[in-house]
Amino acid sequence: MTFLEKLKPHLISDDILIQEVVLHALHDYPNVPEEWTNELLKEAFRNKDKQSSIFIYVENQTFNEESVKILSENIPLMDPSERHLAVNLVQRIEPELALKYKNQLQAYIPKSTWALYELLLHGTEEEVYSEYGQILNDLERAGSDQHHLYITAKKLAACLVKKGWVTETEIDLILEEEIKGRWFSFNGILNIYMIGLLKLEKYIPLLVRLLERDEDSLLEELSATLISFQSDQVIKEVAPYLRKENSIIYAASIVENMKTDFAVQVLREAYTSARELDQQDILFEALCHQFSEKALPEINKHMELDYSSGLVDIEQTAYSYFSILGIKHRELALWRQVALERELDFRQKGNDLPSAPVRNEIRVGRNDPCPCGSGKKYKKCCGK
């Protein structure tokens, strides 16, 4: 069975622990069927306990006309104070589709964004490049409040690629200059995004070498681009970085989202060679999210360790892995109990702190997108 075939029966799970892990495993995977996204949206509006979790985890997926219908029909029924995550999804709908359903969506998209969408569909090359340059300037001056501007810049970059207004020669020149600098500019980061859209595999070795940089925005886009290739070449190039402390988190995320036997093999080898528990935790989670029985030896070995991880929800991850694959284990009920107690404890603490910038409906993993809306991973934002 394929990765998706294994997850399909559990896409909408009554078990909140399994539901979380399924969503996490799908979050950065680029080949999630559109009908799955729609099923998850329907479930979010049916089940309020799952709502914020689903809205956060599906933000990277493709929204089609049915998605628009589900969102536009259900958002008006929500409490206005709880709409922000659903509205965030509306703003990720492709411009052409959003304009087609402008009457249904205009209450949730600012006027300036509608003007941007018209430019993306009907603007000239000079007009789009001019706007792109202005947004890049705004981004460099924006300080910490960059997320909305960055999403706008990505829409403009995608338009430049779609209309054939970006060439490999231009990308070569920009990257050559960016690599010389201490930090990547937003223009450099967005060129990495465009490489992914263009599927320019010649850049894979160069991109992988950037994994040792300490730049969160660059690493987020770099990971997404490398994942988008879905190739064994990426796995081969990334493999050495699974053994380096300063690159293992992003390297593991990249290989985790390549759902192949080769990816499982590379993760198993990295786990075997890892000497630090935190590195083993990261690789354990990546192996579990492959949902491959070939990883059983390493997963069983990890569950024999008697300690509490500060990086990964070990019991929940293992419980979901074994449950989804239908593999029996004598500790399965215990893992579920521990994970549920941790979940209840977290919810209680969340209810005690209603003004905290984290959701109280469900636990946020350190590699999840931060629910405050910054666009950063939780570990780099409110979870510091």
Solvent accessible surface area in square Angstrom, and as a share of the most:
residue,aa,sasa,rsa
1,M,164,0.73
2,T,80,0.47
3,F,16,0.07
4,L,39,0.20
5,E,89,0.40
6,K,40,0.17
7,L,0,0.00
8,K,129,0.55
9,P,97,0.61
10,H,41,0.18
11,L,11,0.05
12,I,55,0.28
13,S,12,0.08
14,D,150,0.78
15,D,21,0.11
16,I,30,0.15
17,L,0,0.00
18,I,13,0.07
19,Q,1,0.00
20,E,16,0.07
21,V,9,0.05
22,V,0,0.00
23,L,2,0.01
24,H,41,0.18
25,A,1,0.01
26,L,6,0.03
27,H,13,0.06
28,D,46,0.24
29,Y,19,0.07
30,P,63,0.40
31,N,77,0.39
32,V,16,0.09
33,P,34,0.22
34,E,68,0.31
35,E,107,0.48
36,W,17,0.06
37,T,0,0.00
38,N,3,0.02
39,E,69,0.31
40,L,4,0.02
41,L,0,0.00
42,K,68,0.29
43,E,13,0.06
44,A,0,0.00
45,F,39,0.16
46,R,152,0.55
47,N,50,0.26
48,K,123,0.52
49,D,82,0.43
50,K,6,0.03
51,Q,23,0.10
52,S,11,0.07
53,S,1,0.01
54,I,0,0.00
55,F,4,0.02
56,I,8,0.04
57,Y,10,0.04
58,V,2,0.01
59,E,27,0.12
60,N,80,0.41
61,Q,19,0.09
62,T,77,0.45
63,F,11,0.05
64,N,41,0.21
65,E,76,0.34
66,E,74,0.33
67,S,0,0.00
68,V,1,0.00
69,K,119,0.50
70,I,12,0.06
71,L,0,0.00
72,S,17,0.11
73,E,99,0.44
74,N,37,0.19
75,I,0,0.00
76,P,67,0.42
77,L,146,0.73
78,M,19,0.09
79,D,74,0.38
80,P,101,0.64
81,S,89,0.57
82,E,64,0.29
83,R,61,0.22
84,H,116,0.52
85,L,24,0.12
86,A,0,0.00
87,V,29,0.17
88,N,44,0.22
89,L,0,0.00
90,V,0,0.00
91,Q,49,0.22
92,R,57,0.21
93,I,1,0.00
94,E,111,0.50
95,P,15,0.10
96,E,106,0.48
97,L,25,0.12
98,A,0,0.00
99,L,32,0.16
100,K,134,0.57
101,Y,45,0.17
102,K,75,0.32
103,N,128,0.65
104,Q,91,0.40
105,L,0,0.00
106,Q,95,0.42
107,A,87,0.67
108,Y,31,0.12
109,I,6,0.03
110,P,65,0.41
111,K,183,0.78
112,S,82,0.53
113,T,14,0.08
114,W,15,0.05
115,A,64,0.50
116,L,18,0.09
117,Y,0,0.00
118,E,78,0.35
119,L,35,0.18
120,L,9,0.04
121,L,55,0.27
122,H,136,0.61
123,G,10,0.10
124,T,75,0.44
125,E,78,0.35
126,E,140,0.63
127,E,88,0.40
128,V,0,0.00
129,Y,75,0.28
130,S,75,0.49
131,E,61,0.27
132,Y,12,0.04
133,G,29,0.28
134,Q,88,0.39
135,I,13,0.07
136,L,25,0.12
137,N,79,0.41
138,D,38,0.20
139,L,0,0.00
140,E,98,0.44
141,R,172,0.63
142,A,29,0.22
143,G,49,0.47
144,S,111,0.72
145,D,115,0.60
146,Q,47,0.21
147,H,50,0.22
148,H,106,0.47
149,L,41,0.21
150,Y,34,0.13
151,I,34,0.17
152,T,16,0.09
153,A,0,0.00
154,K,45,0.19
155,K,33,0.14
156,L,0,0.00
157,A,0,0.00
158,A,31,0.24
159,C,11,0.06
160,L,1,0.00
161,V,21,0.12
162,K,164,0.69
163,K,73,0.31
164,G,56,0.54
165,W,52,0.18
166,V,18,0.10
167,T,66,0.38
168,E,75,0.34
169,T,88,0.51
170,E,72,0.32
171,I,0,0.00
172,D,57,0.29
173,L,109,0.54
174,I,46,0.24
175,L,3,0.01
176,E,96,0.43
177,E,110,0.49
178,E,25,0.11
179,I,64,0.33
180,K,142,0.60
181,G,33,0.32
182,R,196,0.72
183,W,141,0.50
184,F,15,0.06
185,S,38,0.24
186,F,23,0.09
187,N,44,0.22
188,G,0,0.00
189,I,7,0.03
190,L,0,0.00
191,N,2,0.01
192,I,0,0.00
193,Y,40,0.15
194,M,5,0.02
195,I,0,0.00
196,G,5,0.05
197,L,75,0.37
198,L,59,0.29
199,K,107,0.45
200,L,25,0.12
201,E,88,0.39
202,K,118,0.50
203,Y,10,0.04
204,I,0,0.00
205,P,44,0.27
206,L,41,0.20
207,L,0,0.00
208,V,3,0.01
209,R,146,0.53
210,L,10,0.05
211,L,1,0.00
212,E,78,0.35
213,R,49,0.18
214,D,117,0.60
215,E,18,0.08
216,D,47,0.24
217,S,53,0.35
218,L,0,0.00
219,L,8,0.04
220,E,50,0.22
221,E,12,0.05
222,L,0,0.00
223,S,9,0.06
224,A,53,0.41
225,T,5,0.03
226,L,0,0.00
227,I,6,0.03
228,S,28,0.18
229,F,15,0.06
230,Q,59,0.26
231,S,23,0.15
232,D,78,0.40
233,Q,69,0.31
234,V,0,0.00
235,I,1,0.00
236,K,144,0.61
237,E,57,0.26
238,V,0,0.00
239,A,17,0.13
240,P,68,0.43
241,Y,24,0.09
242,L,2,0.01
243,R,115,0.42
244,K,74,0.31
245,E,138,0.62
246,N,98,0.50
247,S,2,0.01
248,I,4,0.02
249,I,42,0.21
250,Y,14,0.05
251,A,0,0.00
252,A,3,0.02
253,S,23,0.15
254,I,0,0.00
255,V,0,0.00
256,E,18,0.08
257,N,4,0.02
258,M,2,0.01
259,K,34,0.14
260,T,58,0.34
261,D,92,0.47
262,F,61,0.25
263,A,0,0.00
264,V,4,0.02
265,Q,90,0.40
266,V,7,0.04
267,L,0,0.00
268,R,72,0.26
269,E,82,0.37
270,A,1,0.00
271,Y,6,0.02
272,T,84,0.49
273,S,45,0.29
274,A,9,0.07
275,R,189,0.69
276,E,100,0.45
277,L,80,0.40
278,D,65,0.34
279,Q,22,0.10
280,Q,28,0.12
281,D,3,0.02
282,I,17,0.08
283,L,1,0.00
284,F,1,0.00
285,E,22,0.10
286,A,1,0.01
287,L,0,0.00
288,C,1,0.00
289,H,2,0.01
290,Q,8,0.04
291,F,1,0.00
292,S,13,0.08
293,E,102,0.46
294,K,109,0.46
295,A,0,0.00
296,L,36,0.18
297,P,75,0.47
298,E,18,0.08
299,I,0,0.00
300,N,50,0.26
301,K,116,0.49
302,H,1,0.01
303,M,31,0.14
304,E,133,0.60
305,L,70,0.35
306,D,144,0.75
307,Y,68,0.26
308,S,97,0.63
309,S,24,0.15
310,G,80,0.77
311,L,45,0.23
312,V,11,0.06
313,D,41,0.21
314,I,13,0.07
315,E,31,0.14
316,Q,5,0.02
317,T,6,0.03
318,A,0,0.00
319,Y,19,0.07
320,S,0,0.00
321,Y,0,0.00
322,F,2,0.01
323,S,30,0.19
324,I,14,0.07
325,L,30,0.15
326,G,64,0.61
327,I,36,0.18
328,K,189,0.80
329,H,43,0.19
330,R,207,0.76
331,E,53,0.24
332,L,42,0.21
333,A,82,0.63
334,L,91,0.46
335,W,14,0.05
336,R,88,0.32
337,Q,99,0.44
338,V,45,0.26
339,A,0,0.00
340,L,50,0.25
341,E,94,0.42
342,R,74,0.27
343,E,3,0.01
344,L,114,0.57
345,D,72,0.38
346,F,52,0.22
347,R,60,0.22
348,Q,103,0.46
349,K,119,0.50
350,G,11,0.11
351,N,91,0.47
352,D,93,0.48
353,L,113,0.56
354,P,111,0.70
355,S,110,0.71
356,A,36,0.28
357,P,82,0.52
358,V,39,0.22
359,R,17,0.06
360,N,53,0.27
361,E,69,0.31
362,I,1,0.00
363,R,23,0.08
364,V,10,0.06
365,G,23,0.22
366,R,67,0.25
367,N,31,0.16
368,D,3,0.01
369,P,16,0.10
370,C,7,0.04
371,P,14,0.08
372,C,60,0.36
373,G,44,0.42
374,S,35,0.23
375,G,42,0.41
376,K,90,0.38
377,K,23,0.10
378,Y,38,0.14
379,K,21,0.09
380,K,55,0.23
381,C,32,0.19
382,C,45,0.27
383,G,32,0.31
384,K,185,0.79
